[in-house]
Amino acid sequence: MKKPASFVKPQILVASSALLICQFAYGFTFQEKRQIAVYENELGFYINLPGESDSGITWADAFYQASQAWVNATPVNIQVAIDDIDICTPQPASNRAGHVGFSPTLCSDDGEPAFALAQTRNGMRYRTDISESDIYRSTITFNSREDYRWDVYDGDLRTVATDRVDASGEVIREVVMDFRRAALHELGHSLGLGHSQFSRPVLSASANRDHNAYTLSVDDICGVNILHGRPEACPILLETPVTLSGKATTATFVGGASRDKGESFDSVFSPNDVIDIMATVVIEKEHYGRQGKLHTVVELSNGTTLMRTDTGFAPWDGSVEALKSVTSQTLEGAHEIYVLEDFDLAANHFSDIAVGVYIGYSLDDEPNEVYFSGNPIAFRIE
């Protein structure tokens, strides 16, 4: 599949993240919207998690299992030790090991019961300035409010009946939060990730409230590996990023097509499938804070070339001048793009065709330059 015509080269600060019932509009985003990695790829925790879940798994074991899932998927080493520390006691600035424990207030200053299920606070170590810093220490607090229900389990989220009824007289059911998947989520923040707008990742903002992800997704794994200098460990890395001018670029592009909301990605689909096409653009560090645009170009094997606009897709003639985007915005660490969401191939008459999706971005102050994935998200419908 050829490239689109115009995509051919010419001759100690504290950051806090909480697991809330809300939606954030960024992807395997980075904490503070910058690429901040764990200092020396080493993270340590003193955990004070006495007791066990109804399933018989101790809270400490569940946290350790979550930490090892990240260790096995990324270059970061996480050490865990049991200690009877007070989770809400401030730590010396020199202490590299963070604390993990329960608190009904999430250690808030006012002592009021907290709403969030859990919270991560990352201590930063500056190398030069705020744009060049590392995660030096991380502290994770889980909510122990009496009306919050925790257990440890795999599979679909469980619910239990309460003694309350809704307006129609139906008994209200509450989710039993899975501690291990909450630990996976919070550890993702400790490793530098923000919330994802995709529904499958453990780093989704509502992972422990309204969807069933309980293992790390490709999106989660790609984010941490890219942050920590191992992009080749991302299964859906779009290799060989290029620019229109031919100059080198450190931008990174990730994407794939999925029939299961990003749990897995494929290159061959049936006309009866409903698919999502997901991508993430990791901006060059030198471009942070500058105004720019995100671009999506779709090339079909029947010769049609389309570009994403603010109203959908439109034909594109291949010229830089005609290349549209969804919006102009301030470019930051990583931007997630839903190229297509819940796209019914049969309803849209897609069959016997190959598709290539190119992802890129441009800067408003560089009108003739485009940074883009040298290889497309490529798949066939047959």
Rosetta blueprint (number, residue, H / E / L):
1 M L
2 K L
3 K L
4 P L
5 A H
6 S H
7 F H
8 V L
9 K L
10 P L
11 Q L
12 I L
13 L L
14 V E
15 A E
16 S E
17 S E
18 A E
19 L L
20 L L
21 I L
22 C L
23 Q L
24 F L
25 A L
26 Y L
27 G L
28 F L
29 T L
30 F E
31 Q H
32 E H
33 K H
34 R L
35 Q L
36 I L
37 A L
38 V E
39 Y H
40 E H
41 N H
42 E E
43 L E
44 G E
45 F E
46 Y E
47 I E
48 N E
49 L L
50 P L
51 G L
52 E E
53 S L
54 D L
55 S L
56 G L
57 I L
58 T E
59 W H
60 A H
61 D H
62 A H
63 F H
64 Y H
65 Q H
66 A H
67 S H
68 Q H
69 A H
70 W H
71 V H
72 N H
73 A H
74 T L
75 P L
76 V L
77 N E
78 I E
79 Q E
80 V E
81 A E
82 I E
83 D L
84 D L
85 I L
86 D L
87 I L
88 C L
89 T L
90 P L
91 Q L
92 P L
93 A L
94 S L
95 N L
96 R L
97 A E
98 G E
99 H E
100 V E
101 G E
102 F E
103 S E
104 P L
105 T L
106 L L
107 C L
108 S L
109 D L
110 D L
111 G L
112 E L
113 P L
114 A L
115 F L
116 A L
117 L L
118 A E
119 Q E
120 T E
121 R E
122 N E
123 G E
124 M E
125 R E
126 Y E
127 R L
128 T L
129 D L
130 I L
131 S L
132 E L
133 S E
134 D E
135 I E
136 Y E
137 R E
138 S E
139 T E
140 I E
141 T E
142 F E
143 N E
144 S L
145 R L
146 E L
147 D L
148 Y L
149 R L
150 W E
151 D E
152 V L
153 Y L
154 D L
155 G L
156 D L
157 L L
158 R E
159 T E
160 V E
161 A E
162 T E
163 D E
164 R E
165 V E
166 D L
167 A L
168 S L
169 G L
170 E L
171 V E
172 I E
173 R E
174 E E
175 V E
176 V E
177 M E
178 D E
179 F H
180 R H
181 R H
182 A H
183 A H
184 L H
185 H H
186 E H
187 L H
188 G H
189 H H
190 S H
191 L L
192 G L
193 L E
194 G L
195 H L
196 S E
197 Q L
198 F L
199 S L
200 R L
201 P L
202 V L
203 L L
204 S E
205 A L
206 S L
207 A L
208 N L
209 R L
210 D L
211 H L
212 N L
213 A L
214 Y L
215 T L
216 L L
217 S L
218 V H
219 D H
220 D H
221 I H
222 C H
223 G H
224 V H
225 N H
226 I H
227 L H
228 H L
229 G L
230 R L
231 P H
232 E H
233 A H
234 C L
235 P L
236 I L
237 L E
238 L L
239 E L
240 T L
241 P L
242 V E
243 T E
244 L L
245 S L
246 G L
247 K L
248 A L
249 T L
250 T L
251 A L
252 T E
253 F E
254 V E
255 G E
256 G E
257 A E
258 S E
259 R L
260 D L
261 K L
262 G L
263 E L
264 S L
265 F L
266 D E
267 S L
268 V E
269 F E
270 S L
271 P L
272 N L
273 D L
274 V E
275 I E
276 D E
277 I E
278 M E
279 A E
280 T E
281 V E
282 V E
283 I L
284 E L
285 K H
286 E H
287 H H
288 Y L
289 G L
290 R L
291 Q E
292 G E
293 K E
294 L E
295 H E
296 T E
297 V E
298 V E
299 E E
300 L E
301 S L
302 N L
303 G L
304 T L
305 T E
306 L E
307 M E
308 R E
309 T E
310 D L
311 T L
312 G E
313 F E
314 A E
315 P E
316 W L
317 D L
318 G L
319 S L
320 V L
321 E L
322 A L
323 L L
324 K L
325 S L
326 V L
327 T L
328 S E
329 Q E
330 T E
331 L L
332 E L
333 G L
334 A E
335 H E
336 E E
337 I E
338 Y E
339 V E
340 L E
341 E E
342 D E
343 F E
344 D E
345 L L
346 A L
347 A L
348 N L
349 H L
350 F L
351 S L
352 D L
353 I E
354 A E
355 V E
356 G E
357 V E
358 Y E
359 I E
360 G E
361 Y E
362 S E
363 L E
364 D L
365 D L
366 E L
367 P L
368 N L
369 E L
370 V L
371 Y E
372 F E
373 S L
374 G L
375 N L
376 P L
377 I E
378 A E
379 F E
380 R E
381 I E
382 E L
